[in-house]
């Protein structure tokens, strides 16, 4: 495995990275958080609410990791339960009703695989998000800010545009899981990461993502301002498209894979 890929994998998982809530509060004005899926409970691994970008209301949803051990326990280490995905979908459908664009921030190793999550329909919740997002009649931009693992990430990434920070990853499962399946040896995760082509540069070359956001440290004001400026530009462009073209372009974007 190349040292570059090893470095990116380590950086993507670094606990010092800005969280979804950090980006949300820095980029959007007057953000207020909404809670609950109106069915079971509030999942603190998923944050969501409404804020303003250049004076325009935007719905923001993110997968939230903790900044220390106790915070990670509260956030379930950024692994959402089905109620987290259902909360996200509730907010996205609300955004569609009121004509608000949607921005998602993604950082998860994957959806929570526990017994309770499976009993409450984890697979159905992810599949429902994919179905509904494919036909959501407002612009969607998804940004990978750390790990983008498996269907747990994809459930918030079926978007008109998918961006990645420079030192992040996006893949069908964790490299440890990949190595365990391919070689029955999870310790070969770094070797698996090389084969998986999971870095931003690899995925941009394959046309899977649309944009790479350069990184200059975890707390760089330049990163925040760059994301904010590009969100304003891209959301203005996507919002100007007729709804039929927006949905057709989204359909064709994923059909090309």
C-alpha positions, 0 to 999 in steps of 0.5 A: 500500500502506498504511504499516500493512501495510508495517510489519507485513511488515517486522516479521514478517521482522525478525531480532530476533524471538524464534525458535521455540526461544526461545519453546519454552524460555521457555514450557515447563519441562524441554524436551529436543530430539529429532532426525532423521526416522529416514529421511535426516537431521536438519533443523536448520530444524525443532526439536522435542521434549517439554516440560512446561506446568503439569506436563503433557507437551507435544510442541513443534515449530517452524520455526527461523530463525537470529539472525545470518548464520552461524546462518541458514546452519545453519538454512537461513534457516528453510526446511525440507527434507522431512526436517524435515517428516518429523521433525515428523510423527514427533514428532506421531505419537509425541505421539498415541501417548502422549496429548500435545497438540501446539504448533507455532511457525511462522516461514518464508518457505516450504519449501526449493525446492532440487533435493535437497529436490524429489528427496526428496519435498518435496511429498509430505512436506507433503501427508503432514503435512496428511493426518496432522494432519487426523486426529491424535487429540490437540489441536493449536495452531499459532502464527505467530511471524513469517512464515507462508509457503505450504505450508511453513507450512501443513504445521505449521498444520493445527490445532484453533486457529491463533494469530498474533502481532500483527505477523506474516503468513500467506499462500499464498506470499511477496508477492514471489512473488505480484507476480512471478506477477501482474505479472511484477514482484517489486519490487511486493511491497509492493503485493501484500501489501496485496491478499493480506490477509496480516496477523493482523487481516485473517485474524482478520476472515476467520475463518482464524485464531482469536486475535491475540497483542498485541505489545509489543516482541520480547523482552517478558515479557508476550508470553511469559506471555500465550501460556503462560497462553492455551495452558494454558487452551485445551489444557485445553479441547481435551483435555476434548473427546471425540476424535470431537468434536475431530476433527469440529471440526477438519474443519469448521474447514477445510471452511468455507474 
